[in-house]
Amino acid sequence: MLKISITDSARARITKISSASAEDVLLRIAVDGGGCSGYQYIMTMVNSDNIATDDIVISEDHKPLVVVDRFSVPFLQNCKLDFVENLSGGSFNIKNPNVKGGCGCGNSFEYIEEQK
């Protein structure tokens, strides 16, 4: 089971984007190899037709908000999804307790491998 907490700000932004669309849309969060620290987050808005049968859908109050592919689940366990607005604009932000370190630009991270 994937546990991600979603802040009020992130929930409101996803709802606002979905409301402006003709179709229900969700935020897809994925982790991909790359960047200077090893992994990077990929976040895109997708409509509900683009959900695979093995994707994990996170819903609140019976409203789907976030979708995550199976590969990304271990990387995102116990994360907090936020939406932050500043003078440059706004963006979704992930606070991840599984991150060992990151690059200076903030776009990639190093994952803490599970101890066996």
C-alpha positions in Angstrom: 0.0 0.0 0.0 1.4 3.4 -1.0 1.2 6.2 1.6 1.4 9.7 0.3 0.1 12.7 2.2 -1.4 15.5 0.1 -1.4 19.0 1.4 -4.5 21.3 1.2 -2.6 23.4 -1.3 -1.8 20.4 -3.6 -5.3 19.1 -3.3 -6.8 22.5 -4.3 -4.4 22.9 -7.3 -5.2 19.4 -8.7 -9.0 20.1 -8.2 -8.7 23.5 -9.9 -6.8 22.0 -12.9 -9.4 19.1 -13.1 -12.3 21.5 -12.9 -10.9 23.6 -15.8 -10.7 20.4 -18.0 -13.5 18.8 -19.9 -12.3 15.5 -18.5 -11.3 14.3 -15.1 -7.5 14.7 -14.7 -5.1 13.4 -12.1 -1.5 14.3 -11.3 0.7 11.4 -12.4 3.9 11.1 -10.3 6.7 8.9 -11.6 10.3 8.3 -10.7 12.8 7.9 -13.5 16.5 7.3 -13.7 18.5 10.4 -14.6 19.7 13.7 -13.4 22.9 14.3 -11.7 22.0 12.4 -8.5 20.5 9.3 -10.0 16.7 9.7 -10.0 14.2 12.4 -10.9 10.5 13.1 -10.5 8.3 13.3 -13.5 4.9 15.0 -12.9 2.3 15.4 -15.5 -1.5 15.8 -15.6 -3.3 12.9 -17.2 -6.9 12.1 -17.9 -8.5 9.1 -16.3 -8.3 7.2 -19.6 -4.5 7.1 -19.2 -4.5 4.9 -16.1 -3.0 1.5 -16.4 -4.5 -1.5 -14.7 -1.5 -1.9 -12.4 -1.2 1.9 -11.5 -1.9 3.0 -7.9 -4.7 5.6 -7.7 -4.8 7.8 -4.6 -8.2 9.2 -3.9 -9.7 11.4 -1.2 -13.4 11.7 -0.6 -13.9 9.3 -3.5 -12.2 11.8 -5.9 -9.1 10.4 -7.7 -6.2 12.9 -7.3 -2.9 11.2 -7.9 -1.8 8.2 -9.9 1.6 6.4 -9.5 3.1 3.5 -11.5 4.2 0.4 -9.7 7.9 1.0 -10.4 7.7 4.4 -8.5 5.9 3.1 -5.4 9.0 2.3 -3.3 10.6 5.7 -4.1 7.5 7.6 -3.0 6.5 5.8 0.2 5.6 8.2 3.0 6.1 11.3 0.9 4.3 14.6 1.2 3.0 16.2 -2.0 2.7 20.0 -1.8 2.0 22.9 -4.2 4.1 25.9 -3.6 3.5 29.4 -5.1 6.2 32.1 -5.2 7.2 35.1 -7.3 8.4 32.8 -10.1 5.1 30.9 -10.3 3.9 27.7 -8.8 4.9 24.0 -8.8 4.2 20.7 -7.2 6.9 19.8 -4.6 7.6 16.4 -3.1 9.1 16.1 0.4 10.6 12.7 0.5 12.0 10.9 3.6 13.6 8.3 1.4 16.0 10.8 -0.2 19.6 10.5 0.8 20.7 13.7 -1.1 20.1 15.8 -4.1 21.7 17.9 -6.7 22.2 21.7 -6.4 19.5 22.4 -9.0 16.9 20.4 -7.0 15.7 18.4 -10.0 17.2 15.0 -9.1 17.7 13.0 -5.9 19.7 10.0 -4.5 17.5 7.3 -3.1 18.2 5.5 0.2 18.3 1.8 -0.7 16.4 -0.4 1.6 18.6 -2.2 4.1 18.4 -6.0 4.0 
